[in-house]
Amino acid sequence: PMADAESDLGFHPAWSLLSWTSSFLMVFGGAVPYFPQYRQIQRSGNAEGFSTRVCLLMLLASILRLFFWFGKHFELTLLWQSIVLIITMLALLHLCCAVQQSARMSTSRHFFTDFDPKYFWAWSRFLDYIQFCLAFTVLCLFVTYLLIDCQLFVETLGFSAVLIEAMLGVPQLFRNFKNKSTAGMSVKMVLLWTVGDIFKTTYFITNAAPVQFWVCGTVQICIDIAIFLQVFIYGQGEHEKYV
């Protein structure tokens, strides 16, 4: 018994450190893949190869996950992760808007308040993206307030959040397919996506997170692999629109 007690005393700090480290990686690790893409856009002054709809999906998923927490309290680690990702996506969008504004030849401008579906998520100012996020947040707040006691709604909210996040790589997959090139996309970003998604899915399973989380994490890994295949098929050569 004494040996067991000593063993437990020796084991507990190590386990606690490992738990804190994994939680730290979960909170901030999701934002790390976007640093190489941010730097690449900053250096090249060109955001054409990156699909900003990746930011759209991550913002929607993160905001929905925040409201899911009010209906079903999951780990605070995942809640903080959502907040960090929202900040990261807004920073990346701000850079893309600045780059596109400086490179824009046309004088035509499009705003969120135009409510023109043709130019959805192709607005001229960063402010328009902020306005959309605020409008979506207020809508979620209103609906969640009305239906917070409905278990089906809460579960649907959680599933919607992780399903949208699972589709995160699809806009980039489509952009690469359309351009027949992966020029302008950071391969490091996709590599870090893959590593992060594998770690995240393992974390979900070992910490008994709701089933929605790890099922959609598995879907994300499959999409990451598909984007990697595009890198090998198309290469990173300049597409004719970038020449």
Residue pairs with C-beta under 8 A, 6 or more apart in sequence:
22 203
23 77
25 199
26 77
26 78
26 81
26 200
26 203
27 77
27 80
27 81
27 84
28 84
29 196
29 199
29 200
30 81
30 84
30 85
30 88
30 196
30 200
31 84
31 85
31 87
31 88
32 192
32 196
33 188
33 189
33 190
33 191
33 192
33 193
33 196
34 88
34 89
34 92
34 189
36 186
36 188
36 189
36 192
37 50
37 92
37 185
37 186
37 188
37 189
38 91
38 92
38 95
39 186
40 50
40 184
40 186
41 47
41 50
41 95
41 96
41 99
42 95
44 184
45 99
45 102
45 103
46 99
46 103
46 184
46 242
47 95
47 96
47 99
47 100
47 184
48 184
48 241
48 242
49 175
49 179
49 181
49 182
49 183
49 184
49 185
49 242
50 96
50 172
50 175
50 184
50 185
50 186
51 171
51 172
51 174
51 175
52 92
52 93
52 96
52 121
53 121
53 171
54 168
54 169
54 171
54 172
55 89
55 92
55 93
55 96
56 121
56 171
57 164
57 165
57 167
57 168
57 170
57 171
58 85
58 89
58 165
58 168
59 86
59 89
59 90
59 133
59 136
60 136
60 164
61 161
61 162
61 164
61 165
61 168
62 82
62 83
62 85
62 86
62 89
62 161
62 165
63 82
63 86
63 133
63 136
63 137
63 140
64 140
64 157
64 158
64 160
64 161
64 164
65 78
65 79
65 82
65 158
65 161
65 162
65 165
66 79
66 82
66 83
67 140
67 141
67 144
67 157
68 74
68 154
68 157
68 158
68 161
69 78
69 79
70 144
70 148
71 144
71 148
71 153
71 154
71 157
71 158
72 154
72 155
72 158
72 210
74 209
74 210
75 207
75 209
78 209
78 213
86 133
90 129
90 130
90 133
93 126
93 129
94 126
97 124
97 125
97 126
97 129
98 126
101 124
101 125
104 124
109 124
109 125
110 116
110 119
110 122
110 123
110 124
110 128
111 123
111 124
111 125
111 128
112 123
112 128
112 129
112 131
112 132
112 135
113 128
113 131
121 129
121 132
123 129
144 153
144 157
147 153
147 154
148 154
155 212
158 210
158 212
159 212
161 212
162 212
162 213
162 215
162 216
162 217
163 212
163 216
165 216
165 220
166 216
166 217
166 219
166 220
166 223
167 219
167 223
168 193
168 220
168 223
169 190
169 193
169 220
169 223
169 224
169 226
169 227
170 223
172 185
172 190
172 227
173 223
173 226
173 227
173 230
175 185
176 182
176 185
176 227
176 230
176 234
177 230
179 234
179 239
179 241
180 234
180 239
181 234
181 235
181 236
181 237
181 238
181 239
181 242
182 227
182 230
182 231
182 234
182 235
182 236
183 236
183 237
183 238
183 239
183 242
184 242
185 236
187 231
187 236
190 224
190 227
190 228
190 231
191 228
193 220
193 224
193 227
194 221
194 224
194 225
194 228
197 217
197 220
197 221
197 224
198 221
200 217
201 214
201 217
201 218
201 220
201 221
203 209
204 213
204 214
204 217
205 214
